[in-house]
Amino acid sequence: MPAMLMYPQFDPIAIKLGPLAVHWYGLTYLVAFGLFLFLGIRRLKDQPFASVTTPTRWQRKDVEDILFYGVLGVIVGGRLGYCLFYKPAYYLSHPLEILAVWQGGMSFHGGLVGVIVSMVLYAKLKGRPWLQVADFVAPCIPLGLASGRVGNFINGELWGRFSSPDLPWGMVFPQSGSMLPRHPSQIYQFLLEGVLLFVVMWLYSRKPRGEGQVAGVFLIGYGLLRFIAEYFREPDDFLGLLSLNLSMGQWLSLPMVLLGIYLWSRGRNQPVLTTA
């Protein structure tokens, strides 16, 4: 029989001090927020944001404030998105469990909506065009997503579909209820939506772009890469595949791509960021 990799059964608890338990998944969220802060501060030094003076200059406090608003958007939007997109009937009959975030259940697409709403709110409070804020934020997101996928792998969740027994990196996830090898889709998503998308976004954003184009490329890139990765990821057992044999993640990614194309196309006729 071909050799197969066995999923290492990580302890989900990183540190335990008496009744206090710190989970690896929580630490990956902290890493994601730290990466955003680091990249955001670095982005302040790059053009065009280093020269923006209207309505005010971009400063470190802007990055910190955006992070605060973004965290709220991720948590509220991610939870509500999961409840609405994946289990609407269940949470309609158990509304108090919507608040039970510690039981798990977060949606990236819901979190994205939450972040967009929080960025619109932040932009209004600061008097900045919200697409300017979106263009600033977009390149700082992918590495945080990569960190989250590491957390998924450590938790042994969101495993992939069955792979060929000959696939050298095919991995057995005993918690899936099967001892057949699967695609380690968490790693695929780490590499695609995290590392690859970060490289593309960071390089693309280094040159002046029309307002909204950087955010548009993020939406297009994530939507396409997530759509591809979903072909290797096991669909949620309570949903399975939907129309056209597409998963919920794929259906939710399609509007992202369309919105991204619209923003990028619109941005071709928009001036670059005001620097005076």
Helices and strands as residue ranges (DSSP letters): E 5-6, E 13-17, E 20-23, H 24-43, G 49-51, H 60-85, H 88-93, G 95-99, G 101-103, H 108-126, H 130-137, G 138-140, H 142-155, E 171-172, G 174-176, E 181-182, H 185-189, I 190-196, H 197-204, H 213-229, G 243-245, H 248-267
